[in-house]
Amino acid sequence: MIVPDPDLEIIKRELPVHEKLTRQEPGCLLFEVVQDKDNRSQFNVYEEFVDQRAFDDHQTRVKNSNWGKVTVNSKRYYKITK
């Protein structure tokens, strides 16, 4: 995820709540977000869900959450493997 500089502070402030809520979702096996050491605007996300439905439910929750609002200007790049 690439975060615009003006949004960095709110993203870092809201991230712990997003991580907690995601890890509590049914079907979430693993969820990690790490700010890149060399590029402070880049956050590397690794997530595993039991199936596509759990991932889709996660995406729906995110879009309707405060996290979805504060990250609206962030760019997300997905690589989905099965």
Secondary structure, DSSP 8 states (H G I E B T S, - for coil): -B--GGGHHHHHHHHHHHHHHHHHSTTEEEEEEEE-SS-TTBEEEEEEESSHHHHHHHHHHHHTSHHHHHTTT-B-------
